[in-house]
Amino acid sequence: MALKVLLATTCRWFATARVAMAFSNVGCEVDIVSPANHPACLTRAIQNRYRYHGLTPLRFFQAAILSSRPDIVIPCDDVAMRHLHRIYAAASQTRSPSSNAICHALQASLGDPASYPITESRDKFMALVREEGIRIPETKTVTSADEVEHWV
């Protein structure tokens, strides 16, 4: 049985189409939740397309997860990742079969929910990376116009 992948995106980046084709080429079934006219939908890689609309994004992502029933959900941009984190937070507060299915899919896809705040803060993420001994460029957190002038 093929792995079922749901790509989740809020924008029309071509890279997502390439990701869809790569998963399809290794035998995965690929679904996508995306804005209208996404380039991935022009490929043969996509099995099912679910609509995304920015006015009620969580509702569209949640419906796609429940309809697709994926083994893994892959956020293809930062906004999609934040939406999925919020969906998990809401679903984890409710006990129903659909909430449990959403929580299971997102935990399997995104890992431990305790790590979600770290992925939403570049400062926290870079500090964690540095703690793990991975070399990264020095960066400066700037919080005011005076700091920008001083830093420049």
Secondary structure, DSSP 8 states (H G I E B T S, - for coil): ---EEEEE-SS--HHHHHHHHHHHHTT-EEEEEE-TT-GGGGSS-EEEEEE--TTSHHHHHHHHHHHH--SEEEE-SHHHHHHHHHHHHHHHT--SHHHHHHHHHHHHHH--GGGHHHHT-HHHHHHHHHHTT----------SHHHHHHH-
